[in-house]
Every structure is written in structure tokens, then in C-alpha cells.
Amino acid sequence: MTGLCSLAMRARRTPPLWRTSVKQVKHFSSTSQTRDYADTLPNLKIGAHTRVLFQGFTGRQATANVKESLAWGTKIVGGVKPGVEGEHLGLPVFPSVKAAQERAKPDASAIYVPGNQTAKAIEEAIEAEIPLVVAVAEHVPLHDILRLHSILKTQSKTRLVGANCPGIISAIGKCRIGFQPLPCFAPGNIGIVAKSGTLSYETVASTTRAGLGQSLCISMGGDPLAGTNFVDALRIFENDPDTEGIILVGEIGGTAEMDAAEWIQDYRRRTTNPKPIMALVGGRQAPPGRVMGHAGAWTAPGEPGPEEKYKALERAGAVMVNHPEKFGEGMKTLLSGRSSTSGSSNTPFRNQKRSLHTMRRTTLPTQDTRFAKTQFRSLYIKQHQALSMLQEKSLPINEGAQSVSDLFLSLTIDRTALSPTLIASTSAGFEPTASARLPFAYNTENFSASSPVIESVARQLQLPDAAHEKLAELVQALWQIYKEKEAFTLEVRASYASESGALEVRGAKFGFDDAAFRSSGRQEEVHRLRNKEEEVPEEVEAEKDGIVYVKLDGRGTIGTLVNGAGLAMNTVDALSIHGGHCANFLDTGGKATSETVKSSFRIITSDPRVKAIFVNIFGGLTRCDMIAEGIILAFRDLELKVPVVVRLRGTNEEEGQKMIAESGLPLHAFDSFEDAARKVIALADGE
């Protein structure tokens, strides 16, 4: 058995370790003998043959996207507007996905609806057995996605990409399902998989400039629960004859990069002449416990940090870079080495790694990352508020200081199992060696004292049989709060008194999904608990303009202004590697308009530590000349005195750079990150 058929067989996911006997939320029929989501893996191999449907077809964003994609060569067969039949852009409008499936036979659906409608649209596509579904919206409620994954696991017809991602694109087949900036792409032989949209665009542009081009680019997306992950994409690239080199772009949060490292190590061990793999991990300077723009860019207790991910990928044999513009020339070197050793049993780039001096291993300077205040994007409530929620569930509370006999429980998500999970630990930090991770089905209703999950938790915490009933009551209460109030993580510290048999909660830390409130208006009572007066004022101000701003502690003298969370994280990382000290993380969002640029400058310059500003923009759907105009207008309107270094890449980059250079303002334009980094560091140092 070879090719994509064997690929799907090998890709079968390991089921959650423990399942309770539950009533299923929903099952979908499948004509196959088994229902395995991994059987849908070959559906990712899109190309010129792919027939694309749009959900949310007549909306403004979908309309613009359809026009661009059609002109590029994508085969679009129509779209859906519920209850309506007709024509739009010369293409048929169907009243439902089922009707579209029957009459147009689409291979894929692009979902262009807001985050609060995305789950319903995905479910309709699953019911119609559309082979590939691509969801681009951000702020899709976490519990909507958890429910969807419980559905996806029961079928073997539909594969999901996203949500919160730019999509999937075949440069060779001219098939775009998403909103990627088309001018960056060129047909070629490099397969790319990334969490970050802007970092993936930088990567694409780098491989295009190097004359390599791309075969297939898959976005994992920035949400905590991805429909398609790194290992899924790597398996596609392994068996794809069009793909000769592979690039992986990761970031903080979850374990996907560790799973990828394990796969790469196995692949290189079992393959005579493996395809070269390069990688980057963004967020290596991210403060612990903070959400860095992407909903999934946070590290939960017990998860690996960015340095651990970097080292794991490096040990596995991936060539690591610190900035995406280094991918192109680096991959060209690796492919050249592979060609010269074709048919050899030697690993093609193991001995070349040291020769790639621009990709040398660099130790990041230690940054003071102690934070006293909490970022709203993941709303943590105060301990007394969390304990009050537990008291409402009739649990015994005895708030007190931590002791050596305390036990620790966390109810959170498992990003690999795509389900909720319990973590039982004897360590406050949930270190893996002291913890047991127990995924379970989202449609679980009750936890009894004899359930496998409770028995496993009790065994890990070394609790006697007599404590099982009280433990089940605690877990059941946590599970009720988790679902009723749409939490993303609940942590409790408890103690067991063998004399009385009591299991008392002594401390708690609860965090709730802000997307449920932001896009759907749900859980308002939880979000009313937020006290903005206790938060960082600049972060609250930035939020009003849709900007994600994180003020970094320490002696930061460089203000950063970047479009895209992944690129913003990597900008801070790369400047730190070059010896700079960043004062902030700032993500303007996917589009940097003149108004968001102006607001960003105002917030950055309110920090008296800032001596120079680094603007790092990748112009995708927004052109660089428009961005340059916005920067110039903002600079003049605010009468800025701080020197500004501007690096513009992407669509119309030459025009934008020229406008900056000819503005007559103290603005310094660059296209190379290395040159721009050296300049802004020098300016910040007063040189």
C-alpha cells in the first residue's frame, strides 16, 4: 500500500485515553466501514481539479475574494446564501450546502461568515459531506469548536482547515481557498505549513525571491484547536511528488511542534534520502501566561515552552532560522545538497547545517517577564470569584496558603486529542513527570466515582478509594462550570483530610473564553467581572481600536508596530537576538490602516522608555504603498519626534519604500530585516 491511501492509514489519530459512557452530541453517516477522521487527510491535496464552493457567498469579503481567486485560476462553482437561489458574479447561488453538493459537486467549501456563525456553517458542510472545509474567521467560540471536533471524529468524509487561518493554497494548481496575498506566490516545489498567517506570507515571499516557489501551503491557524495540524501537513508533503522541501512555522502554545519534531525524527530514520525540512518557532520572548494575539498563542501549565520546541525540532533534524526571510536561500542550499547526494544513504543536510551561517543557533537574552496584571484576551477572574462559583456548586471551600500535601487539578483542552482534558498533578506547575493528562469526550455528561477518568485521577493523586466519591463531585462541578460558562481552563488546588474524608478546595484560578463574548455576546455575566482599572492602561486603550498591545517589562527602548500576531512575536524575538531591547508587542491586526497605525504610534510613544520605533509590515491584501501613506500621515499628525525605521515587504513594496524615502521625515525605509534591525537598534542606543 503506497501513496495517499497508506498515508491516511498511518495518519489515524490515537483516540483519547479515557472515554466515559455518554450520549453522543451528533453522529454523521459515512459510507466507509469505519469512521476515522484521519481518512480525510488526502482531501488536503487540492489543485487545478478542485471545485470550490463559498458559504457566505454574497458578502463583501467573499465577493472580493471570489473575484481575485477566479482571475488567478481557481475553479469556483458557486456559493450558498441560505434560502436564496439566483446568481452572483455569474455563478449560481444555492439555498443550502446540501443543494450545492447535489447540483455542483464541490470538492471544497470556503466559509466566509462571522465567527458566531462559523460553527453552524461548518456543521452544514459536514452534513453535506463536503470533502474539505476551510474556515477563515477568528473569534470562533472555543466550545463551538470543541463540539464540532466531537462531530468530526464520528465521520470520515470531511476534513477541516482552520478556523482563524488564511486557508490552503496550491500555487501549482492555482487553487486558493482562503485570503492569502496572491502576488507573493509562485508555482514551485516547497511545501509550507504554518500557524501564523503573516509569517507564512513572509515565508512564501522568501521562497519566491529565491526562485523556488511553492507546491502547497497549508495554514494550521492560530486557534487552540486546529482542524488540521503540523503532522497532518507533513504527511501530505512526504508523499507529494511536487514537494521537494518542507518548511514549518510554529509558535508558542500547545504541543503541535513537539508532535512534529517526533514525526520528523521518525521520518528521517526510516527514509533513505529525506526531504530537507526547515523551521521557525515564534514567541521565544513572549512573557509567560500571556495570550500573544492569536487565540491559541498561550502556554498552558505542563505544556512545552518555545525554547523546548526549538530544541526538539533542531534535535529532530530540522534546520532552524530566526527570521522567515532566511528560508528561501537556506532551502536553496539544502536542496542543492540533496540533489548532489540523491540515491545516497546519507542524510542530505546533516553535515551542511553548520555551513548555513545565517541560521546559526543563537541564545536569546533573558528578559524580565514578571507581570502583575492580566491580559483580557483570556479573561482570568480573581480567586475569590472562582471560589464563589465553586461554592454555588456546594463544594467545601477552605481557602489557605499552599502546603506540601496539596493536590492540583486542571480542566483544560488537549490540543492533540482535540477534546477537553483533566490534568491531575502533585506539582503546582503541572510538570509532566508529576502529572497525568486524561482527555475525554466533550459530550460527557456525568463523572461517577467508578468512571475510568476518576479512577485514573485518584491513582495519580494517590487518593484512597474512600476519596473517589468526593473527587467525582469536584470534577463534576468543574465540568459543569466549564461548559455552562464556556471556560478555557479551570485550575484548583485541593487537600484531602484522611481523618474526615473531606476533599477541600484551597485555591482556584479560572479563565474563560473571550471569543464567546466578543463574537456571540455570550457569557456577559462572566465578563462583567473584569475590572479594567486594574489592567495596564495602554493595553486597554489599544483594545478599543482592535489592536493587541502587550507592554514588556525590563529596559526596552524599541517600540514595535507589526501587522499579524505571529510576525509581531517573531519581530520581538529577532530584534532581541540582534541585541535590541523591545518595549512592547503590538499587533495591528491583519490590516494596518492609517487609523490603526496612528493609534499604534500614540500608544507606543506614551511609553517614555521608547527611543526608536520599528515598523515591520508585510503588505498582503493591504498594499505597501497604502501602508506607507498611513505611516506618513500618522507621523505628521502626531508630530512624532522619535526616529522610525520602516520595513515594508509584500504587495507594492517598492512603491511603499520609495514613498517613505522621499517623505522628508525622519523615517528610514528598508526591505531587509537584518539591515532594518541594525538601524533601529543603533537609533535606540543613541547612535
GUPA-153589 format. One line per 8 residues: number of its first residue (from 0); their letters; for each residue z, x, y of C-alpha. Coordinates in pm, whole numbers, m for minus. Layout:
NUM = A = Z/X/Y ~ ...;
This chain:
0 = MTGLCSLA = 0/0/0 ~ m110/155/330 ~ m166/76/698 ~ m5/m212/880 ~ 76/m405/562 ~ 302/m129/433 ~ 424/m80/790 ~ 553/m437/800;
8 = MRARRTPP = 721/m396/462 ~ 903/m83/577 ~ 998/m246/905 ~ 1220/m513/756 ~ 1539/m532/957 ~ 1872/m481/788 ~ 2049/m818/810 ~ 2389/m846/981;
16 = LWRTSVKQ = 2665/m706/764 ~ 2853/m1032/751 ~ 2747/m1392/781 ~ 2965/m1699/783 ~ 2859/m2024/622 ~ 2708/m2205/918 ~ 2483/m2486/1016 ~ 2155/m2336/1140;
24 = VKHFSSTS = 2056/m2397/1503 ~ 1692/m2442/1406 ~ 1451/m2331/1136 ~ 1077/m2293/1169 ~ 835/m2332/885 ~ 638/m2039/752 ~ 358/m2033/501 ~ 475/m1697/363;
32 = QTRDYADT = 707/m1665/63 ~ 976/m1501/273 ~ 1081/m1538/633 ~ 1114/m1193/779 ~ 1068/m1122/1149 ~ 950/m770/1060 ~ 637/m923/903 ~ 521/m993/1261;
40 = LPNLKIGA = 506/m625/1352 ~ 124/m595/1310 ~ 84/m863/1580 ~ 156/m591/1838 ~ m180/m425/1770 ~ m372/m605/2044 ~ m721/m514/2160 ~ m1060/m648/2264;
48 = HTRVLFQG = m1032/m912/1992 ~ m708/m1064/2126 ~ m735/m1418/2260 ~ m470/m1468/2529 ~ m309/m1794/2641 ~ m97/m1835/2956 ~ 214/m2054/2981 ~ 282/m2139/3343;
56 = FTGRQATA = m93/m2103/3388 ~ m145/m2266/3730 ~ 142/m2092/3907 ~ 75/m1844/4185 ~ 172/m1531/3992 ~ m7/m1634/3675 ~ m322/m1723/3871 ~ m335/m1381/4038;
64 = NVKESLAW = m268/m1209/3706 ~ m539/m1405/3523 ~ m799/m1314/3786 ~ m717/m941/3757 ~ m699/m943/3378 ~ m1028/m1132/3341 ~ m1204/m888/3572 ~ m1063/m599/3366;
72 = GTKIVGGV = m1195/m745/3043 ~ m905/m936/2885 ~ m1017/m1231/2672 ~ m824/m1527/2820 ~ m883/m1863/2653 ~ m692/m2088/2892 ~ m341/m2193/2975 ~ m73/m2457/2948;
80 = KPGVEGEH = 63/m2698/3206 ~ 294/m2949/3035 ~ 144/m3296/3019 ~ m172/m3200/3207 ~ m529/m3149/3089 ~ m806/m3008/3305 ~ m949/m2680/3425 ~ m822/m2383/3625;
88 = LGLPVFPS = m1020/m2072/3718 ~ m1300/m2205/3499 ~ m1071/m2209/3195 ~ m921/m2506/3009 ~ m573/m2635/3087 ~ m387/m2771/2782 ~ m97/m3019/2790 ~ 109/m2821/2536;
96 = VKAAQERA = 113/m2495/2346 ~ 54/m2687/2024 ~ m264/m2841/2168 ~ m377/m2500/2289 ~ m314/m2350/1946 ~ m517/m2619/1774 ~ m815/m2604/2012 ~ m828/m2246/2146;
104 = KPDASAIY = m672/m2048/1858 ~ m489/m1790/2078 ~ m355/m1467/1931 ~ m102/m1418/2210 ~ 74/m1606/2488 ~ 180/m1465/2824 ~ 479/m1658/2956 ~ 480/m1683/3336;
112 = VPGNQTAK = 767/m1919/3408 ~ 1105/m1854/3579 ~ 1398/m1714/3385 ~ 1569/m2052/3345 ~ 1256/m2194/3174 ~ 1163/m1889/2969 ~ 1364/m1970/2656 ~ 1213/m2318/2629;
120 = AIEEAIEA = 861/m2174/2672 ~ 922/m1909/2404 ~ 1057/m2171/2165 ~ 746/m2386/2216 ~ 527/m2085/2133 ~ 731/m2013/1819 ~ 693/m2375/1707 ~ 315/m2342/1751;
128 = EIPLVVAV = 323/m2014/1552 ~ 155/m1809/1826 ~ 137/m1455/1676 ~ 250/m1266/1987 ~ 463/m1392/2277 ~ 516/m1181/2589 ~ 793/m1286/2830 ~ 796/m1108/3166;
136 = AEHVPLHD = 1070/m1293/3358 ~ 1402/m1136/3448 ~ 1736/m1321/3471 ~ 1686/m1498/3139 ~ 2037/m1612/3040 ~ 2180/m1392/2766 ~ 2293/m1681/2549 ~ 1946/m1836/2567;
144 = ILRLHSIL = 1811/m1511/2422 ~ 2084/m1496/2155 ~ 1986/m1846/2044 ~ 1616/m1750/2041 ~ 1679/m1447/1822 ~ 1865/m1664/1573 ~ 1543/m1871/1557 ~ 1308/m1572/1537;
152 = KTQSKTRL = 1494/m1440/1233 ~ 1409/m1756/1038 ~ 1031/m1716/1068 ~ 756/m1462/1003 ~ 473/m1573/1232 ~ 572/m1494/1592 ~ 659/m1157/1747 ~ 834/m1141/2087;
160 = VGANCPGI = 790/m870/2351 ~ 1048/m883/2632 ~ 1197/m1054/2813 ~ 1230/m881/3151 ~ 939/m649/3086 ~ 591/m574/3228 ~ 436/m658/2890 ~ 197/m491/2649;
168 = ISAIGKCR = m145/m344/2725 ~ m432/m192/2528 ~ m621/46/2754 ~ m883/95/2483 ~ m936/m276/2422 ~ m899/m377/2789 ~ m635/m631/2694 ~ m347/m679/2937;
176 = IGFQPLPC = m67/m921/2858 ~ 171/m869/3148 ~ 162/m742/3505 ~ 101/m367/3467 ~ m87/m197/3756 ~ m439/m161/3614 ~ m561/130/3834 ~ m314/363/3656;
184 = FAPGNIGI = m461/304/3311 ~ m746/478/3131 ~ m863/450/2769 ~ m724/737/2566 ~ m502/848/2280 ~ m137/833/2396 ~ 95/555/2278 ~ 378/477/2520;
192 = VAKSGTLS = 692/268/2470 ~ 946/226/2749 ~ 1245/26/2865 ~ 1162/73/3234 ~ 851/m68/3399 ~ 824/180/3686 ~ 898/479/3463 ~ 627/359/3224;
200 = YETVASTT = 380/339/3514 ~ 469/694/3617 ~ 418/799/3255 ~ 82/622/3234 ~ m35/778/3561 ~ 70/1123/3440 ~ m128/1093/3116 ~ m427/957/3309;
208 = RAGLGQSL = m421/1250/3553 ~ m405/1488/3256 ~ m724/1333/3117 ~ m551/1193/2807 ~ m538/823/2881 ~ m353/566/2672 ~ m413/380/2348 ~ m140/116/2351;
216 = CISMGGDP = 155/75/2590 ~ 447/m141/2480 ~ 734/m234/2708 ~ 1069/m286/2542 ~ 1207/m432/2865 ~ 1534/m388/3050 ~ 1733/m671/2893 ~ 2011/m602/2641;
224 = LAGTNFVD = 1837/m791/2357 ~ 1472/m694/2320 ~ 1222/m882/2105 ~ 1052/m551/2021 ~ 1235/m217/2019 ~ 1154/155/2009 ~ 1140/181/1630 ~ 904/m117/1612;
232 = ALRIFEND = 668/56/1856 ~ 698/394/1680 ~ 594/235/1351 ~ 286/89/1517 ~ 194/425/1673 ~ 247/608/1343 ~ m21/400/1171 ~ m255/359/1470;
240 = PDTEGIIL = m568/579/1437 ~ m625/554/1814 ~ m285/710/1891 ~ m257/1089/1869 ~ 54/1148/2079 ~ 364/934/2142 ~ 588/902/2449 ~ 926/724/2453;
248 = VGEIGGTA = 1106/637/2778 ~ 1469/535/2732 ~ 1773/483/2948 ~ 2144/405/2930 ~ 2273/109/2730 ~ 2258/21/2363 ~ 2163/234/2066 ~ 1782/196/2060;
256 = EMDAAEWI = 1731/563/2147 ~ 1963/670/1865 ~ 1773/447/1622 ~ 1451/605/1748 ~ 1590/957/1700 ~ 1680/874/1341 ~ 1330/738/1280 ~ 1165/1044/1440;
264 = QDYRRRTT = 1370/1278/1225 ~ 1267/1092/911 ~ 903/1073/1023 ~ 882/1447/1083 ~ 1046/1515/748 ~ 804/1301/547 ~ 482/1378/740 ~ 276/1693/693;
272 = NPKPIMAL = 126/1703/1041 ~ 321/1454/1255 ~ 200/1327/1588 ~ 377/1501/1880 ~ 650/1295/2043 ~ 790/1339/2393 ~ 1079/1151/2550 ~ 1292/1093/2858;
280 = VGGRQAPP = 1634/929/2897 ~ 1708/778/3238 ~ 2054/727/3384 ~ 2216/1054/3287 ~ 2402/1048/3620 ~ 2488/676/3603 ~ 2856/601/3665 ~ 3036/472/3355;
288 = GRVMGHAG = 3083/98/3337 ~ 2817/8/3592 ~ 2502/m201/3549 ~ 2218/7/3693 ~ 1962/m253/3798 ~ 1838/m362/3456 ~ 2048/m630/3290 ~ 2073/m409/2982;
296 = AWTAPGEP = 2142/m81/3162 ~ 2514/m57/3090 ~ 2704/125/2820 ~ 2945/m88/2617 ~ 3260/59/2458 ~ 3169/262/2150 ~ 2802/299/2249 ~ 2647/645/2296;
304 = GPEEKYKA = 2616/785/2646 ~ 2290/918/2795 ~ 2366/1282/2709 ~ 2429/1189/2346 ~ 2096/1006/2338 ~ 1916/1301/2498 ~ 2058/1546/2245 ~ 1986/1317/1949;
312 = LERAGAVM = 1619/1284/2046 ~ 1594/1657/2110 ~ 1750/1741/1771 ~ 1510/1499/1603 ~ 1216/1698/1738 ~ 1111/1506/2050 ~ 1015/1727/2343 ~ 1237/1617/2633;
320 = VNHPEKFG = 1142/1606/3001 ~ 1349/1529/3308 ~ 1071/1353/3502 ~ 775/1141/3383 ~ 514/1332/3584 ~ 563/1617/3332 ~ 445/1407/3037 ~ 72/1450/3093;
328 = EGMKTLLS = 35/1827/3094 ~ 312/1865/2838 ~ 142/1630/2595 ~ m191/1805/2651 ~ m27/2132/2542 ~ 129/1970/2236 ~ m195/1805/2128 ~ m377/2134/2166;
336 = GRSSTSGS = m123/2297/1935 ~ m154/2013/1684 ~ m532/2048/1676 ~ m508/2419/1602 ~ m273/2353/1309 ~ m447/2044/1173 ~ m401/2029/798 ~ m119/2282/808;
344 = SNTPFRNQ = 220/2202/661 ~ 387/2350/969 ~ 532/2116/1230 ~ 281/2123/1517 ~ 509/2177/1815 ~ 837/2307/1681 ~ 759/2660/1797 ~ 592/2550/2119;
352 = KRSLHTMR = 890/2375/2270 ~ 1022/2687/2439 ~ 684/2763/2596 ~ 692/2438/2796 ~ 897/2586/3076 ~ 874/2275/3291 ~ 1053/2083/3016 ~ 1339/2322/2957;
360 = RTTLPTQD = 1680/2185/2872 ~ 1888/2158/3186 ~ 2257/2079/3206 ~ 2336/1818/3468 ~ 2613/1891/3716 ~ 2928/1690/3664 ~ 2962/1408/3913 ~ 3281/1230/4009;
368 = TRFAKTQF = 3221/880/3872 ~ 3559/716/3910 ~ 3517/365/4052 ~ 3788/129/4164 ~ 3558/m164/4229 ~ 3334/m371/4006 ~ 2966/m449/4039 ~ 2877/m816/4046;
376 = RSLYIKQH = 2568/m800/3822 ~ 2810/m803/3531 ~ 3098/m1015/3652 ~ 3432/m889/3524 ~ 3722/m1114/3612 ~ 4076/m994/3669 ~ 4311/m955/3374 ~ 4538/m1243/3476;
384 = QALSMLQE = 4231/m1470/3495 ~ 4122/m1362/3147 ~ 4472/m1418/3009 ~ 4475/m1765/3164 ~ 4160/m1853/2969 ~ 4332/m1742/2650 ~ 4644/m1942/2735 ~ 4425/m2251/2768;
392 = KSLPINEG = 4334/m2191/2403 ~ 4708/m2197/2314 ~ 4725/m1828/2225 ~ 5054/m1636/2264 ~ 5042/m1400/2565 ~ 5288/m1120/2629 ~ 5136/m904/2899 ~ 5258/m547/2890;
400 = AQSVSDLF = 5180/m178/2900 ~ 4974/m19/2627 ~ 5157/119/2325 ~ 5054/331/2026 ~ 5075/32/1791 ~ 4829/m182/1990 ~ 4512/m319/1828 ~ 4180/m369/2004;
408 = LSLTIDRT = 3911/m633/1960 ~ 3579/m671/2140 ~ 3341/m965/2111 ~ 3009/m849/2249 ~ 2644/m816/2141 ~ 2482/m594/1882 ~ 2153/m480/2032 ~ 2010/m372/1697;
416 = ALSPTLIA = 2115/m677/1493 ~ 2020/m899/1793 ~ 2333/m1105/1747 ~ 2694/m1129/1859 ~ 2930/m880/1701 ~ 3301/m820/1665 ~ 3428/m466/1711 ~ 3771/m401/1563;
424 = STSAGFEP = 3936/m75/1659 ~ 4262/115/1661 ~ 4134/300/1969 ~ 4130/171/2326 ~ 3795/344/2380 ~ 3642/187/2067 ~ 3542/528/1935 ~ 3307/485/1638;
432 = TASARLPF = 3534/676/1399 ~ 3819/434/1468 ~ 3612/117/1483 ~ 3424/m130/1264 ~ 3126/m320/1404 ~ 3070/m660/1239 ~ 2761/m856/1352 ~ 2749/m1225/1270;
440 = AYNTENFS = 2515/m1520/1324 ~ 2503/m1678/1670 ~ 2518/m2025/1520 ~ 2857/m1957/1359 ~ 3092/m2246/1427 ~ 3431/m2153/1286 ~ 3621/m1847/1167 ~ 3866/m1918/889;
448 = ASSPVIES = 4134/m1679/762 ~ 3930/m1626/445 ~ 3594/m1561/613 ~ 3435/m1218/543 ~ 3444/m1126/912 ~ 3817/m1194/948 ~ 3895/m1011/625 ~ 3696/m708/746;
456 = VARQLQLP = 3863/m710/1087 ~ 4207/m731/926 ~ 4122/m445/692 ~ 4003/m226/980 ~ 4318/m304/1183 ~ 4539/m261/874 ~ 4689/m606/915 ~ 4870/m768/618;
464 = DAAHEKLA = 4748/m1088/453 ~ 5013/m1281/641 ~ 4839/m1200/970 ~ 4496/m1335/871 ~ 4564/m1687/997 ~ 4677/m1569/1342 ~ 4386/m1326/1359 ~ 4141/m1606/1281;
472 = ELVQALWQ = 4294/m1816/1560 ~ 4248/m1529/1807 ~ 3887/m1466/1705 ~ 3807/m1838/1712 ~ 3948/m1866/2064 ~ 3744/m1568/2180 ~ 3431/m1713/2022 ~ 3484/m2047/2198;
480 = IYKEKEAF = 3526/m1877/2536 ~ 3226/m1652/2464 ~ 2991/m1947/2405 ~ 3141/m2204/2642 ~ 3145/m1971/2942 ~ 2847/m1750/2844 ~ 3027/m1418/2830 ~ 2858/m1088/2753;
488 = TLEVRASY = 3175/m906/2647 ~ 3535/m1005/2579 ~ 3793/m735/2507 ~ 4156/m791/2414 ~ 4450/m566/2340 ~ 4699/m719/2099 ~ 5009/m633/1900 ~ 5131/m760/1565;
496 = ASESGALE = 5501/m814/1500 ~ 5561/m794/1126 ~ 5909/m946/1161 ~ 5790/m1270/1322 ~ 5429/m1265/1208 ~ 5314/m1316/1565 ~ 4989/m1169/1700 ~ 5030/m1147/2078;
504 = VRGAKFGF = 4764/m1066/2337 ~ 4895/m799/2574 ~ 4584/m728/2782 ~ 4228/m854/2832 ~ 3901/m762/3001 ~ 3634/m1034/3022 ~ 3279/m1002/3152 ~ 3029/m1286/3200;
512 = DDAAFRSS = 2651/m1310/3216 ~ 2537/m1335/3576 ~ 2184/m1446/3475 ~ 2320/m1782/3356 ~ 2440/m1842/3712 ~ 2161/m1667/3905 ~ 1864/m1835/3740 ~ 2012/m2152/3594;
520 = GRQEEVHR = 2314/m2237/3809 ~ 2537/m2250/3502 ~ 2899/m2129/3487 ~ 2964/m2183/3855 ~ 3339/m2213/3795 ~ 3348/m1863/3644 ~ 3152/m1712/3928 ~ 3375/m1873/4186;
528 = LRNKEEEV = 3640/m1629/4061 ~ 3451/m1349/4228 ~ 3619/m1203/4538 ~ 3355/m1026/4748 ~ 3618/m887/4984 ~ 3739/m660/4705 ~ 3392/m518/4637 ~ 3201/m236/4803;
536 = PEEVEAEK = 3071/m389/5132 ~ 2734/m213/5116 ~ 2673/m344/4764 ~ 2749/m700/4872 ~ 2519/m665/5173 ~ 2235/m527/4961 ~ 2263/m815/4717 ~ 2173/m1063/4992;
544 = DGIVYVKL = 1828/m902/5017 ~ 1772/m876/4642 ~ 1849/m502/4646 ~ 2066/m333/4384 ~ 2274/m65/4556 ~ 2542/146/4393 ~ 2744/378/4612 ~ 2810/703/4426;
552 = DGRGTIGT = 3135/891/4471 ~ 3153/1259/4548 ~ 2983/1475/4807 ~ 2647/1302/4807 ~ 2427/1389/5105 ~ 2093/1245/4990 ~ 2023/874/5022 ~ 1772/739/4770;
560 = LVNGAGLA = 1535/444/4808 ~ 1332/360/4497 ~ 1141/63/4356 ~ 1243/m10/3997 ~ 1575/44/3822 ~ 1452/300/3568 ~ 1276/507/3831 ~ 1584/485/4056;
568 = MNTVDALS = 1809/616/3776 ~ 1567/896/3696 ~ 1537/989/4065 ~ 1913/1046/4088 ~ 1905/1241/3761 ~ 1614/1464/3864 ~ 1749/1538/4213 ~ 2082/1635/4055;
576 = IHGGHCAN = 1904/1870/3813 ~ 1737/2037/4113 ~ 2077/2092/4277 ~ 2086/1789/4504 ~ 2379/1553/4552 ~ 2291/1184/4572 ~ 2498/939/4773 ~ 2362/627/4609;
584 = FLDTGGKA = 2144/449/4357 ~ 1912/195/4519 ~ 1654/m27/4353 ~ 1448/m237/4593 ~ 1311/m436/4302 ~ 959/m446/4165 ~ 801/m482/4509 ~ 904/m278/4811;
592 = TSETVKSS = 813/m489/5115 ~ 861/m382/5476 ~ 1167/m609/5497 ~ 1335/m470/5184 ~ 1255/m116/5299 ~ 1413/m187/5637 ~ 1723/m339/5479 ~ 1745/m45/5240;
600 = FRIITSDP = 1731/210/5524 ~ 2000/17/5711 ~ 2234/20/5412 ~ 2169/385/5324 ~ 2229/510/5679 ~ 2556/317/5704 ~ 2696/592/5479 ~ 2793/881/5713;
608 = RVKAIFVN = 2756/1131/5428 ~ 2377/1088/5419 ~ 2194/1381/5581 ~ 1846/1309/5441 ~ 1671/1019/5265 ~ 1440/1041/4966 ~ 1195/752/4928 ~ 1039/756/4580;
616 = IFGGLTRC = 794/468/4538 ~ 543/403/4265 ~ 285/162/4404 ~ 181/m69/4126 ~ 98/m425/4222 ~ 206/m337/4576 ~ m31/m80/4727 ~ 96/252/4860;
624 = DMIAEGII = m74/200/5197 ~ 120/m127/5242 ~ 440/50/5145 ~ 368/334/5391 ~ 316/80/5667 ~ 650/m80/5584 ~ 827/257/5590 ~ 678/348/5928;
632 = LAFRDLEL = 767/11/6084 ~ 1121/22/5944 ~ 1168/379/6066 ~ 1065/282/6419 ~ 1252/m49/6434 ~ 1577/112/6320 ~ 1526/424/6532 ~ 1626/643/6241;
640 = KVPVVVRL = 1744/996/6319 ~ 1787/1108/5958 ~ 1486/1300/5815 ~ 1298/1115/5542 ~ 1097/1257/5254 ~ 846/1015/5106 ~ 685/1048/4765 ~ 416/788/4706;
648 = RGTNEEEG = 235/752/4376 ~ 12/483/4231 ~ m235/241/4384 ~ m392/378/4705 ~ m155/674/4706 ~ m387/899/4913 ~ m416/639/5190 ~ m39/593/5198;
656 = QKMIAESG = 31/965/5209 ~ m218/1006/5493 ~ m53/728/5696 ~ 286/896/5657 ~ 149/1238/5751 ~ m25/1105/6063 ~ 258/879/6183 ~ 405/1138/6420;
664 = LPLHAFDS = 751/1054/6282 ~ 988/1295/6108 ~ 852/1176/5773 ~ 744/1423/5507 ~ 484/1300/5255 ~ 441/1442/4905 ~ 274/1341/4580 ~ 455/1596/4360;
672 = FEDAARKV = 815/1512/4270 ~ 910/1880/4242 ~ 788/1957/4596 ~ 948/1644/4739 ~ 1280/1719/4567 ~ 1293/2073/4705 ~ 1218/1945/5055 ~ 1480/1669/5066;
680 = IALADGE = 1747/1899/4922 ~ 1670/2160/5186 ~ 1688/1899/5464 ~ 2018/1763/5332 ~ 2155/2117/5331 ~ 2056/2155/5697 ~ 1769/2396/5633;
